[in-house]
């Protein structure tokens, strides 16, 4: 199957051609997921070992309770890893499909947004692994340890760890989400600046809804959200000012 050709701005295409392009791009995304899953399975020993290192030293021997649990746990970890590996390809295919709907002046900005989204994704996973996950596991495995015989089940811990990393990756995508809404005109920078309290309240609600039932994980999800929300506001302001200057220059040129 040939790779889909990206239409140029204003290029006419029939509904069938658009659907065919969408079908091919979906197959590319599916192929990226499968390839990512295969790579994840090949390296699943290292990935699981990597995740276990976030636990305190005294809790790094994970427990399984059924014959099939080790296999299924490794499969799920591989699939999650495959999703993370495939996300840049998925974002690129989404960009390539949507870009013909925008004028050429926005193409460069959207390309940078896709690149920024990938960088933020990596930064979110790194923050989750090196900061949020160790802090959460240290708190949880030492909480009332004089009362409980704490043993960690492989499936439960690895599921928790992966969800925390994915949650942090989503958290770090907040600037892309906010900038997208302002560019589409759904939100204005003036609203974002004047309604900060409401924004921070929504940020706190999102942090509570993300994976992690303990206060440590929730805090480590809320703090980056608040910082990134503030950053999103100022990035949107800068983009608005840049657009105003470009429009003023175009008007002066005519």
Long-range contacts (C-beta under 8 A, 24 or more apart in sequence): 1-27, 3-28, 4-28, 4-93, 4-96, 6-96, 6-99, 6-100, 7-100, 8-100, 9-99, 9-100, 9-102, 9-103, 9-104, 9-107, 10-100, 11-100, 21-97, 22-97, 25-93, 25-96, 25-97, 28-89, 28-93, 29-86, 29-89, 29-90, 29-93, 32-85, 32-86, 32-89, 32-90, 33-82, 33-83, 33-86, 33-90, 34-82, 35-82, 35-85, 35-86, 36-81, 36-82, 36-83, 36-84, 36-85, 36-86, 37-78, 37-79, 37-81, 37-82, 38-82, 39-81, 39-82, 39-85, 40-77, 40-78, 40-79, 40-80, 40-81, 40-82, 40-85, 41-74, 41-75, 41-78, 43-81, 44-74, 44-77, 44-78, 44-81, 47-77, 47-78, 47-81, 48-74, 48-77, 48-158, 50-129, 51-77, 51-157, 51-158, 51-161, 51-162, 54-129, 54-133, 54-134, 54-137, 54-161, 55-137, 55-141, 55-152, 55-157, 56-137, 56-138, 56-141, 56-142, 58-141, 59-137, 59-141, 59-150, 59-152, 62-152, 62-153, 62-154, 62-157, 62-158, 63-151, 63-152, 63-153, 63-154, 64-153, 64-154, 64-155, 65-153, 69-154, 69-155, 70-154, 72-155, 73-154, 73-155, 73-158, 76-155, 76-158, 76-159, 76-162, 77-158, 77-162, 80-162, 80-166, 84-121, 84-125, 84-165, 84-166, 84-169, 87-118, 87-121, 88-118, 88-121, 91-117, 91-118, 105-246, 106-183, 109-183, 109-239, 113-176, 113-179, 113-180, 116-175, 116-176, 117-173, 117-176, 120-172, 120-173, 120-175, 120-176, 121-169, 121-172, 121-173, 123-172, 124-165, 124-168, 124-169, 124-170, 124-171, 124-172, 124-173, 124-224, 125-165, 125-168, 125-169, 127-168, 127-172, 127-224, 128-164, 128-165, 128-167, 128-168, 128-169, 129-165, 131-220, 132-164, 132-168, 132-217, 132-220, 132-221, 133-161, 133-164, 133-165, 135-216, 135-217, 135-220, 136-164, 136-212, 136-214, 136-216, 136-217, 136-220, 137-161, 139-214, 139-216, 140-214, 140-216, 143-214, 160-211, 160-212, 163-211, 163-212, 164-211, 164-212, 164-217, 166-211, 167-210, 167-211, 167-212, 167-221, 168-220, 168-221, 168-224, 170-210, 171-206, 171-207, 171-210, 171-221, 171-224, 171-225, 171-228, 172-224, 172-228, 174-225, 174-228, 174-229, 174-232, 175-228, 175-231, 175-232, 175-235, 177-232, 178-229, 178-232, 178-233, 178-235, 178-236, 179-232, 179-235, 179-236, 179-239, 182-236, 182-239, 182-240, 183-239, 189-233, 189-236, 189-237, 189-240, 192-232, 192-233, 192-236, 193-233, 193-237, 196-233, 199-229, 200-226, 200-229, 203-229
